[in-house]
Amino acid sequence: MSVTSPLFASATVAIGGAVGAVSRYQLGRAITAWLGPLTVSAFPWATLAANVIGSLAMGLLAGWLARHGDLGSDQIRLFVGVGLLGGFTTFSAFSLELMVLIERGDAALALAYAAVSVLAGLTALYIGLIVMRIAA
């Protein structure tokens, strides 16, 4: 069954995103309780964990969808891939896209995508911080 209604598709993504966001928050709380606030403030363990777990989940999802794509894949892809993992971490989508480029044999493009994504993201974040500091 494919998703035909944009409203239903959006609701599916929204519900998945809510579950992902709450899961990310609870993971952060659990890691802080486990490692302690000082350890968590010294290194972003919760973010690293969310990114690695999300990337693993995205790989499992992509593999499952490739093998069983006819079993309600639109709803699963939207709920889990876009919504849940998108709310949990966007790093999982980046990892999947990067691996697709690598598996296609576009190693140079994959390297460029990784470098530009990280550098542009850091630069954009830094610009945002500067703008807010100037505006304050």
QUISULCOR-V707424 format. One line per field, one symbol per residue. burial: 1 if it has 16 or more other ideal C-beta (glycine too) atoms within 10 Angstrom, else 0. A space follows every 50 residues. Layout:
burial=???
//
This chain:
burial=00100000100110011011001100110010000000010000111011 10111011001100100000001111111111111111101111110100 100000000100110000000000000000000000
//
